Amino acid sequence: MKYQHIENMLIRYRGQVVNIKSVSGGIYEGTISDVTNDYVSLKMTSATGENDLVIVLLHAIESVLPQRT
């Protein structure tokens, strides 16, 4: 239940593009594909057009910025 608030917020933005900043300073931009009580997975598209899946642990998230489409 410790990260329930961030999990609920990410569920609201599922399927949308977000920027996630981690406490280590990494910035991840992608479409939210899955949210669990431990992590969020983002579908990211590289500059070459390849799709990647990135997993970010909820306790490592510092901020989330939804992108307007």
Secondary structure as the mmCIF struct_conf table of DSSP 4:
data_model
#
loop_
_struct_conf.conf_type_id
_struct_conf.id
_struct_conf.beg_label_comp_id
_struct_conf.beg_label_asym_id
_struct_conf.beg_label_seq_id
_struct_conf.end_label_comp_id
_struct_conf.end_label_asym_id
_struct_conf.end_label_seq_id
TURN_TY1_P TURN_TY1_P1 LYS A 2 TYR A 3
HELX_RH_AL_P HELX_RH_AL_P1 GLN A 4 ARG A 12
TURN_TY1_P TURN_TY1_P2 TYR A 13 GLY A 15
BEND BEND1 GLN A 16 GLN A 16
STRN STRN1 VAL A 17 SER A 22
TURN_TY1_P TURN_TY1_P3 VAL A 23 SER A 24
BEND BEND2 GLY A 25 GLY A 25
STRN STRN2 ILE A 27 VAL A 35
BEND BEND3 ASN A 37 ASP A 38
STRN STRN3 TYR A 39 THR A 45
TURN_TY1_P TURN_TY1_P4 ALA A 47 THR A 48
BEND BEND4 GLY A 49 GLY A 49
STRN STRN4 ASN A 51 LEU A 57
HELX_RH_3T_P HELX_RH_3T_P1 LEU A 58 ALA A 60
STRN STRN5 ILE A 61 PRO A 66
HELX_LH_PP_P HELX_LH_PP_P1 GLN A 67 ARG A 68
#
